[in-house]
Amino acid sequence: MAVIRNISNDKMLWIAAIAALLSNFISKPEIDDINFHTIFSLLSMMVLIQIFENIGLLQYLSTTFTSKVKNTRQLMIILILITFLGAMLITNDVAILIIVPLFFKIAKKVPANHILTVTMIAAAANIGSAFTPFGNTHNLFLLSHYNLNITNFFKVSTPYALIGLIILIAMAALLTKPQPINVDIGHFSVHFPALLVALVLTVLVFLGIFKVLPIAWMAVITIIIAFLMNRKILLHVDYATILVFVCFFIAIGNLSRSQQIASLISLLVSNKYATYLSAIGLSQFISNVPATILVAKFTVNIGAVFLGSNIGGIGSPIASMANLLAYKQFSFFTSKTESTQYLKKSFALNLILLAILGTIGWFLV
């Protein structure tokens, strides 16, 4: 079955499962280690994402707006804006899986810098996903873990996301020469009654995530509506990510009961600036999802964890799943030589962007 095959082939899940198993030598797992509000929120969002994917909303917006651009600079900026918007609504990973292939379809007909464009798309996905609770999976965890309300969440996320977007647009304008182009890649159509149902469902899920409505019931309703729309939607849901979170909850719960490990991590989060730097640093080596869960377990510095984990997603190829997906998509559409160049040049550009955003984040903390 496709669902089982996708789950069994997920490398991140294997890593998380091994970590959970090894952590049992330190302590026995407890049911309270698993944040079920986060799990139901993830399930709701993963199904909702596939509903929007089935409707083709982002494809429709992408083809509509890119067909209107007149030069390569406008194309770069439009791709950044669409990716940013898409990542806000349907996660950074899905935005990349839609926008990068779209770009390479355009690139067959117009001159474009492949490496720079895909790097900027990945950065826009990482920054845009920080704006909303459901843009990034670890944002859902932070929302539930710290019991944030709507006002508190957007108070933290809005300044970073808007500043990040302005920086990306400025970089695009600076680094892209405005060569005249004519983009013609066809158009997607959207079934608007289905879109209306999906938007109402989004509001319900949003209320569930912020604990206005029971999130478990919202997950059930989302699954039922997806089944009624098209039962195949449920076959494409990213169940592996949900299991990854379960495994990380177990592993980090077990680790936190070790006095030595708890003492070490407590030193890394001794104040908000140490917490911020630790979240960024750990994200570069273990990815920002496990880094978020690990750091948040030992600190109440919400802003520092949020900014550190989201900014930390920019940097190394493994700092976020979005970075890895961007590289995989790039490799699929280009030669091995160009893929190697992408790793080098993209990493260098990401380090520059990390330094800029990291400095801004320091003051935002």
Secondary structure, 3 states (H helix, E strand, C coil): CHHHHHHHCCHHHHHHHHHHHHHCCCCCCCHHHCCHHHHHHHHHHHHHHHHHHHHCHHHHHHHHHHCCCCEHHHHHHHHHHHHHHHHHHHCHHHHHHHHHHHHHHHHCCCCCCHHHHHHHHHHHHHHHHCCCCCCCHHHHHHHHHCCCCHHHHHHHHHHHHHHHHHHHHHHHHHHCCCCECCCCCCCCCCCHHHHHHHHHHHHHHHHHHCCCCCHHHHHHHHHHHHHHHCHHHHHHCCHHHHHHHHHHHHHHHHHHCCHHHHHHHHHHCCCHHHHHHHHHHHHHHHCHHHHHHHHHCCCCCHHHHHHHHHHCCCCCCCCCHHHHHHHHHHHHHCCHHHHHHHHHHHHHHHHHHHHHHHHHHHHHC
